[in-house]
Amino acid sequence: MNKLIYELRGTVNYLLYRWVVRPIIFLWEAEKAHNKLKQFGLLFVSNKFGRGLLKVLFYYQHSSLNTTVDGIKYDNPIGLSAGFDKEGELTDAYPSIGFGFAELGSFTGDRCPGNPGVGRRLFRLIKSKSILVWYGLNNQGAVAIAKRLKSKKFSIPIGINAAKTNDSNYFDLQTSIDDYLKTLDEFKNIGSYYTINISCPNTQDGEPFVERENLDALLSALDKVKQAHKPVYVKMAADLTTDEINTIVDTCLEHKVNGLVLTNLTKPSMSGEYFKEELTFDKGALSGLPVQRISINMIRHVYQRTHGKITIIGVGGVFNAQDAYEKITAGANLIEMITSMIFEGPQVVGEINRGLVALLKKDGFSSIEEAVGSRNPLK
Ligand SMILES: Cc1cc2nc3c(=O)[nH]c(=O)nc-3n(C[C@H](O)[C@H](O)[C@H](O)COP(=O)(O)O)c2cc1C
């Protein structure tokens, strides 16, 4: 397709989503809309025609977007972030939409109902371009999900995001480590990489793996898993002090973790970048624009701290190609997103990729790899 047709397709898709589809979806309460969208998506991608239509509507590819990270080949660097597909149900949809990869989960060792108040755990802050999330890691549990996915063939790299079951406010180190290991073991032959989520801001026992001793014990237990062929990444919280960031990063380096996912959601008390009147619930944490600046600052810092030697997956408030490019040139090898897809529609994936091709060209780069960290020279 030539440039003009892509531009026309992007504009029509945007207008349709913004003025027809989104107003309908936003009539539902947010958690209900999330579930309905998944049901609709499942129906849509269960046949070749549906998948083909998605491809015609949204797919975009260009050779300058191809990238290899930790030995895994990606057609493009834009991936779905953890939390949208908490049961790993829509893996047939993501390649047709044009995602380069998708991170599923978070999956926990045991089945987890999440926080109480089903139907009141997700809130849209439209003006603030953010979602307040109070899910608390609801999912069917690693055993059931792995059983369903074990014979599935994936056409793009799939990340398995593992978290600790959120079922008690009592923290026991060994039980928690075993919980992660259970998920990793269940998924040992499923997916391309693991993400260890130590940063869910909505759990009953807080974020105990921010403490060096706890993280050290967890990563020591994971050392065995790391030798088992898949890259392991650690997902960090947004709301950390510089000392906490350095401690986590240095501990990850000591354990030869392959990379870091930066970042998870931010607590409203930590980010000032939202309209206060839109915050109608006193729990949870924010996605989207309020986390954008925090994420970019952390990417810049961690890229320097690690001398660009480990993988960075940048996530938080990526709404367009410029946002993605800012993270890449700050040091991110790959990008993830959720909120922009909900606010702007699925065409945003192809539009970001298309914009990235133009931005790479403008700066004289022939690949994503060349652009990584280019505006954050190592000191
Ligand atoms: C509805 C929702 C659910 C989420 N659940 C998870 C989760 O289970 N595990 C996780 O690691 N991150 C979770 N996240 C955080 C995202 O993966 C991501 O780090 C964050 O939303 C920032 O990206 P965004 O601004 O593109 O949404 C969730 C985010 C949203 C919006």
The ligand as an SDF file (V2000), in Angstrom:
LIG
                    3D

 31 33  0  0  0  0  0  0  0  0999 V2000
   -6.2610   -2.4970   33.0780 C   0  0  0  0  0  0  0  0  0  0  0  0
   -4.8090   -2.6710   33.3880 C   0  0  0  0  0  0  0  0  0  0  0  0
   -4.3800   -3.8280   34.0360 C   0  0  0  0  0  0  0  0  0  0  0  0
   -3.0360   -4.0000   34.3310 C   0  0  0  0  0  0  0  0  0  0  0  0
   -2.6160   -5.1790   34.9140 N   0  0  0  0  0  0  0  0  0  0  0  0
   -1.2880   -5.4390   34.9890 C   0  0  0  0  0  0  0  0  0  0  0  0
   -0.8240   -6.7270   35.3870 C   0  0  0  0  0  0  0  0  0  0  0  0
   -1.5950   -7.6360   35.6730 O   0  0  0  0  0  0  0  0  0  0  0  0
    0.5190   -6.9320   35.4490 N   0  0  0  0  0  0  0  0  0  0  0  0
    1.4360   -5.9620   35.1150 C   0  0  0  0  0  0  0  0  0  0  0  0
    2.6500   -6.2230   35.1550 O   0  0  0  0  0  0  0  0  0  0  0  0
    1.0200   -4.7400   34.7450 N   0  0  0  0  0  0  0  0  0  0  0  0
   -0.3090   -4.4600   34.6560 C   0  0  0  0  0  0  0  0  0  0  0  0
   -0.7290   -3.2350   34.2240 N   0  0  0  0  0  0  0  0  0  0  0  0
    0.2760   -2.1720   33.9450 C   0  0  0  0  0  0  0  0  0  0  0  0
    0.6370   -2.1090   32.4550 C   0  0  0  0  0  0  0  0  0  0  0  0
    1.2290   -3.2900   32.0200 O   0  0  0  0  0  0  0  0  0  0  0  0
    1.5570   -0.9150   32.1650 C   0  0  0  0  0  0  0  0  0  0  0  0
    2.7640   -1.1070   32.8780 O   0  0  0  0  0  0  0  0  0  0  0  0
    0.9370    0.4130   32.5500 C   0  0  0  0  0  0  0  0  0  0  0  0
   -0.4350    0.4360   32.2650 O   0  0  0  0  0  0  0  0  0  0  0  0
    1.5600    1.5820   31.7950 C   0  0  0  0  0  0  0  0  0  0  0  0
    1.3480    1.4340   30.3890 O   0  0  0  0  0  0  0  0  0  0  0  0
    0.2080    2.2370   29.5720 P   0  0  0  0  0  0  0  0  0  0  0  0
    0.3170    3.6550   29.9760 O   0  0  0  0  0  0  0  0  0  0  0  0
    0.5340    2.0030   28.1340 O   0  0  0  0  0  0  0  0  0  0  0  0
   -1.0920    1.6230   29.9540 O   0  0  0  0  0  0  0  0  0  0  0  0
   -2.1000   -3.0010   33.9730 C   0  0  0  0  0  0  0  0  0  0  0  0
   -2.5360   -1.8310   33.3440 C   0  0  0  0  0  0  0  0  0  0  0  0
   -3.8640   -1.6550   33.0400 C   0  0  0  0  0  0  0  0  0  0  0  0
   -4.3040   -0.3860   32.3400 C   0  0  0  0  0  0  0  0  0  0  0  0
  1  2  1  0
  2  3  1  0
  2 30  2  0
  3  4  2  0
  4  5  1  0
  4 28  1  0
  5  6  2  0
  6  7  1  0
  6 13  1  0
  7  8  2  0
  7  9  1  0
  9 10  1  0
 10 11  2  0
 10 12  1  0
 12 13  2  0
 13 14  1  0
 14 15  1  0
 14 28  1  0
 15 16  1  0
 16 17  1  0
 16 18  1  0
 18 19  1  0
 18 20  1  0
 20 21  1  0
 20 22  1  0
 22 23  1  0
 23 24  1  0
 24 25  2  0
 24 26  1  0
 24 27  1  0
 28 29  2  0
 29 30  1  0
 30 31  1  0
M  END
$$$$
